[in-house]
Amino acid sequence: MPADLDSAFDVAFWFADQALNSNEYLQPQKLHRLLFLAQSYYAVAFAGRKLMPAVFIADDMGPIEPNIFRAFSRGRPDVDIELFMPPEIDSFLRNIWSRFGHLSADRLTRLTKKSAAYQKSLKRGKRAEIPLDQMRLSFTRDETGPAVAHVVPPKVMVTQSGRAVKIKSWVPGSKPED
């Protein structure tokens, strides 16, 4: 499945820059948890689409993206990234940051380790891949973390008569909300 961004580094640097702008040190573990949550909630919010081309694995520490783990092992790597995100992705990442960015690395680790996707993958063995569809299911069911509507608020627009309506993408087979 194609991803909506070219690289996981784009998202990792986005989070690192947000932490820097907030005068916060972004611990490596926190970065990986934020990446995992971003990928999971993006799949929930956008009908299974991938935010970034990334593979998450189940490690004893929690879910990690091994390429980002290696690249950031000695600090911020010198790689070319996309400086400007598409507006809808930037807005999505801002929502993830505002919902989870203030949480500690330990709290994010507990949250992500509770996910069924992580637990199933860890049972298969250390460094087992965590499939995107399982990540999406873990966060769709609202068992692991907050519902997607609490992370990515629905867009609200106004009809020509002035009535507020929530805008969301059409998902075949889903029932409309009242």
Summary of the structure (lengths in Angstrom):
residues: 178
radius of gyration: 16.6
end to end distance: 32.2
largest distance: 57.0
contacts: 500
relative contact order: 0.17
helix: 47%
strand: 11%
